[in-house]
Amino acid sequence: MSLQALRGRELKPPLRSVRRQATPSSINQSSQVTSIAGAQSRPTLRFPVNPETRAFYRQFYPGTSSIEWNDWRWQMRTRIRGLDDLARIFALCADERSAVERHEGALPVGITPYYASLMGLDDPHEALRRTHIMTGGEYVRSVGEADDPLGEDHDTVVPGLVHRYPDRVLFLTTGTCSTYCRYCTRARVVGNPGGEYQFSVKQWEKALAYLEVHTEVRDVLLSGGDPLTIGDDKLDWLLTRLRAMKHIEFLRIGTKIPVVLPQRITKDFAKMLKKHHPLWMSIHVTHPAELTDEVTESTARLADAGIPLGSQTVLLKDINDDPKVMVPLMQGLLKRRVKPYYLYQCDPIRGSAHFRTNVEKGLEIISALRGHTTGYATPMFCIDAPGGGGKIQLAPDPVVGRDGDDLLLRNFEGKVYRYPDPGGSLGRTTG
Ligand code: SF4
């Protein structure tokens, strides 16, 4: 059955019959999942364009219509991919220029024109630019760094499927992202389709076969790469296959697309996702400069489709390691119906020292959020333990000590309060 025919049926469920019809033969077995291929939703003229972005695209993409600019496939095709593209738009410093010239292999340069429009074109220290244009720091190897610090390769059960915890798996669906973050935990595998990891429907089938028999798996996190770079039909097919497994209770998608390529969240796409509930989404955000009118629209479309939205943010030195940056970021997310979920200490991937802060910095930021704004705006601060230890949460310790039966606690203003806790031992010094 053709994908077109399959889509026609989906307009009128029953979903069960759609699931039955969604056979692997519907999809080209050999096709790489990189993906902007296949029939897609029509672009819409009604996607907002913020004023700074409009000025940017008139300057650097003259003659581009708003239909093209708002077409996510155009944004993908027109990504800034190398030195010539960068030099046309950015005033590159010598460090950036030589780092780009030296680069080869995975984690290439990749920036959507939309996301570039948010960056400082003349300032190499501007936050978003620092996260996406490589510098010489990437080539410095520091103590404790590794290519696979989280030990994901060790827990890979079939290519692209990481099964570390008993009841959940990480499904690396594609090696493609719309933009490549220089601090990426999966720098070893993303953006290099000819490299170690080949993502294809054939490979997906191996992962699906594993999941069919591993009925202890309740929860699948689709990540990559960015799963939302996959075309609507292919992603629909994959979600349908996963949802057809009765033991899989819900799905999650980890993505940066709603922030770096918000135009990808077409109304048709949101409608397609809505068929696969319960479906949750974690959106990777870095800085309040990302919270544009376009992102207000992309997150609204997802939230209106009933998808619970959470955020994940990597703590980055001189980029967002300041309460003056992080507080408005978290509050801005809440306004867009995105619950701040994780703040991560930057993983020690190779060449990441220039991005990493001390751990105290994360605790300082959590302290600046707690009590000073709603608890909904406070994410969990975590270190993903190197070697595969999983996420370990850190929080400022409010326990000051104990006075007899009273536990002494420090509040967000630094004042100490008593709580009657007869018989308790918390706060009691030993030895
Ligand atoms: S979007 Fe995610 S997977 Fe892609 S480069 Fe950035 S951090 Fe890595």
Boltz pocket constraint, residues with backbone or C-beta under 6 A from the ligand:
constraints:
  - pocket:
      binder: B
      contacts: [[A, 176], [A, 177], [A, 179], [A, 180], [A, 181], [A, 183], [A, 184], [A, 185], [A, 186], [A, 187], [A, 190], [A, 224], [A, 225], [A, 226], [A, 255], [A, 256], [A, 284]]
      max_distance: 6.0
